[in-house]
Amino acid sequence: MAPRKSERLVNLTICLLATRSYLTRERIRQAVEGYHDLSDAAFERTFERDKDELRAMGVPVETGTNDRYFDDEVGYRIARGSFELPPVSFTPDELSALGAATRVWHEASAASATASALAKLRAAGVEPDLTRLAAIEPSITADEPAFDLIWSATLERRRVGFEYRGGRRRDVEPWSVTWRKGRWYVLGRDVALDEPRMFKISRITGVPEVAAHSGGYVVPPDLDLAALARSLEPGEPDATATVAILADHAPQLRRRGVPVDSPVALPSGYVAYEVPYARQGDLVGDICAGAPDVLPLSPPDLRDAVVARLRGVVGVVADEGSGS
């Protein structure tokens, strides 16, 4: 729809809403910007098309006369009672969900859109108590820059490809974005493995590649996504590792761990931390992502796994550089 036509339809709608009586065609022609410069024939054609388009969009344009006893000229109006939405009401649980949704994108690119949505809810008489959500609200932080693209790809059923911390590329058909234990995850089918996997969005590095076409796959209709997410999420930590971290680097690992005395002499600026973990593979990825500012100290099998992962990355880079 051309901008000029859109503006004319909005002006016509406002004009017909602003009157209690029926407006004749001539009055409408004088009042609505966009009709003034048209010839008589062009105005008749344009006005008829505009009325039909408004009605097709659900706007109840009424036809009638202002005097039932005389054969007055036919006029037009929009009755407010037929046009306006009924009062909006929500249950307490629905209000909490709406409030949480408006807070999720607090630091993301969708912040302006959610602020607008919240303003419209308030205009309709709905006031979510956002202060009650402060302790439990999910939020998007600076270490989750891929969130918007992953979220959009999930809604539009677009395959995504991304580099995961530790240097491995993943191609995924995202089924759901979920909040588990304080972090955002994307749940979907790992294309290479042809099985469900769940990935922590904060561990996605770089900008994800999103397929050009939407609707490229179908989520299994009988799949219980909540149950699948519970089965794939990391368990409670049942082991600890000692790592050395340089100064203020690797904040996630530092927050998870506690400073301890190092079992070996460390390079200048490094501090030893004891870090709990549930899956060694996840911790290996975090350490590799922080290298060389994060050094594995113990247990020995963790050191070996980190060295093997980094050597694998070096090998891949060397192969790409040689053109093989």
LINBELGI-V218467 format. One record per residue. N is the residue number from 1. RES is the residue in three letters. NEAR is the number of other ideal C-beta (glycine too) atoms within 12 Angstrom. Layout:
N&RES&NEAR, N&RES&NEAR
This chain:
1&MET&13, 2&ALA&9, 3&PRO&10, 4&ARG&16, 5&LYS&19, 6&SER&17, 7&GLU&18, 8&ARG&32, 9&LEU&32, 10&VAL&23, 11&ASN&24, 12&LEU&39, 13&THR&30, 14&ILE&24, 15&CYS&31, 16&LEU&39, 17&LEU&25, 18&ALA&19, 19&THR&25, 20&ARG&16, 21&SER&18, 22&TYR&25, 23&LEU&33, 24&THR&24, 25&ARG&28, 26&GLU&19, 27&ARG&23, 28&ILE&38, 29&ARG&28, 30&GLN&16, 31&ALA&22, 32&VAL&32, 33&GLU&20, 34&GLY&28, 35&TYR&31, 36&HIS&17, 37&ASP&14, 38&LEU&22, 39&SER&12, 40&ASP&14, 41&ALA&10, 42&ALA&16, 43&PHE&23, 44&GLU&18, 45&ARG&15, 46&THR&28, 47&PHE&32, 48&GLU&19, 49&ARG&21, 50&ASP&37, 51&LYS&30, 52&ASP&16, 53&GLU&22, 54&LEU&30, 55&ARG&23, 56&ALA&13, 57&MET&19, 58&GLY&13, 59&VAL&27, 60&PRO&22, 61&VAL&32, 62&GLU&26, 63&THR&20, 64&GLY&22, 65&THR&19, 66&ASN&21, 67&ASP&13, 68&ARG&9, 69&TYR&7, 70&PHE&8, 71&ASP&9, 72&ASP&15, 73&GLU&18, 74&VAL&20, 75&GLY&25, 76&TYR&37, 77&ARG&33, 78&ILE&32, 79&ALA&20, 80&ARG&18, 81&GLY&13, 82&SER&17, 83&PHE&22, 84&GLU&14, 85&LEU&14, 86&PRO&10, 87&PRO&9, 88&VAL&17, 89&SER&13, 90&PHE&19, 91&THR&11, 92&PRO&14, 93&ASP&11, 94&GLU&16, 95&LEU&25, 96&SER&21, 97&ALA&19, 98&LEU&28, 99&GLY&31, 100&ALA&27, 101&ALA&27, 102&THR&34, 103&ARG&31, 104&VAL&32, 105&TRP&28, 106&HIS&26, 107&GLU&20, 108&ALA&29, 109&SER&17, 110&ALA&23, 111&ALA&19, 112&SER&14, 113&ALA&17, 114&THR&27, 115&ALA&19, 116&SER&15, 117&ALA&23, 118&LEU&27, 119&ALA&16, 120&LYS&17, 121&LEU&24, 122&ARG&19, 123&ALA&13, 124&ALA&19, 125&GLY&15, 126&VAL&23, 127&GLU&19, 128&PRO&30, 129&ASP&17, 130&LEU&25, 131&THR&13, 132&ARG&16, 133&LEU&22, 134&ALA&14, 135&ALA&11, 136&ILE&17, 137&GLU&24, 138&PRO&31, 139&SER&27, 140&ILE&29, 141&THR&21, 142&ALA&14, 143&ASP&24, 144&GLU&34, 145&PRO&23, 146&ALA&40, 147&PHE&37, 148&ASP&28, 149&LEU&31, 150&ILE&42, 151&TRP&31, 152&SER&23, 153&ALA&37, 154&THR&34, 155&LEU&20, 156&GLU&21, 157&ARG&24, 158&ARG&27, 159&ARG&31, 160&VAL&41, 161&GLY&29, 162&PHE&35, 163&GLU&25, 164&TYR&36, 165&ARG&35, 166&GLY&32, 167&GLY&29, 168&ARG&27, 169&ARG&23, 170&ARG&36, 171&ASP&29, 172&VAL&43, 173&GLU&35, 174&PRO&45, 175&TRP&35, 176&SER&33, 177&VAL&34, 178&THR&29, 179&TRP&28, 180&ARG&26, 181&LYS&19, 182&GLY&19, 183&ARG&29, 184&TRP&37, 185&TYR&39, 186&VAL&44, 187&LEU&36, 188&GLY&40, 189&ARG&31, 190&ASP&27, 191&VAL&22, 192&ALA&16, 193&LEU&14, 194&ASP&12, 195&GLU&15, 196&PRO&29, 197&ARG&29, 198&MET&36, 199&PHE&46, 200&LYS&38, 201&ILE&40, 202&SER&29, 203&ARG&36, 204&ILE&37, 205&THR&27, 206&GLY&19, 207&VAL&16, 208&PRO&33, 209&GLU&21, 210&VAL&28, 211&ALA&23, 212&ALA&12, 213&HIS&12, 214&SER&15, 215&GLY&15, 216&GLY&21, 217&TYR&23, 218&VAL&12, 219&VAL&22, 220&PRO&15, 221&PRO&8, 222&ASP&9, 223&LEU&18, 224&ASP&16, 225&LEU&26, 226&ALA&16, 227&ALA&15, 228&LEU&25, 229&ALA&27, 230&ARG&17, 231&SER&17, 232&LEU&28, 233&GLU&27, 234&PRO&29, 235&GLY&16, 236&GLU&11, 237&PRO&19, 238&ASP&12, 239&ALA&20, 240&THR&22, 241&ALA&39, 242&THR&35, 243&VAL&44, 244&ALA&39, 245&ILE&39, 246&LEU&24, 247&ALA&17, 248&ASP&14, 249&HIS&24, 250&ALA&32, 251&PRO&21, 252&GLN&31, 253&LEU&38, 254&ARG&26, 255&ARG&18, 256&ARG&28, 257&GLY&29, 258&VAL&18, 259&PRO&19, 260&VAL&20, 261&ASP&15, 262&SER&20, 263&PRO&17, 264&VAL&15, 265&ALA&12, 266&LEU&23, 267&PRO&16, 268&SER&9, 269&GLY&14, 270&TYR&27, 271&VAL&29, 272&ALA&29, 273&TYR&38, 274&GLU&27, 275&VAL&37, 276&PRO&24, 277&TYR&32, 278&ALA&19, 279&ARG&23, 280&GLN&29, 281&GLY&24, 282&ASP&37, 283&LEU&40, 284&VAL&36, 285&GLY&36, 286&ASP&43, 287&ILE&41, 288&CYS&38, 289&ALA&33, 290&GLY&34, 291&ALA&29, 292&PRO&19, 293&ASP&24, 294&VAL&40, 295&LEU&34, 296&PRO&38, 297&LEU&30, 298&SER&24, 299&PRO&21, 300&PRO&14, 301&ASP&17, 302&LEU&32, 303&ARG&26, 304&ASP&16, 305&ALA&27, 306&VAL&35, 307&VAL&20, 308&ALA&21, 309&ARG&31, 310&LEU&27, 311&ARG&17, 312&GLY&19, 313&VAL&26, 314&VAL&17, 315&GLY&16, 316&VAL&19, 317&VAL&14, 318&ALA&13, 319&ASP&12, 320&GLU&12, 321&GLY&10, 322&SER&9, 323&GLY&6, 324&SER&9
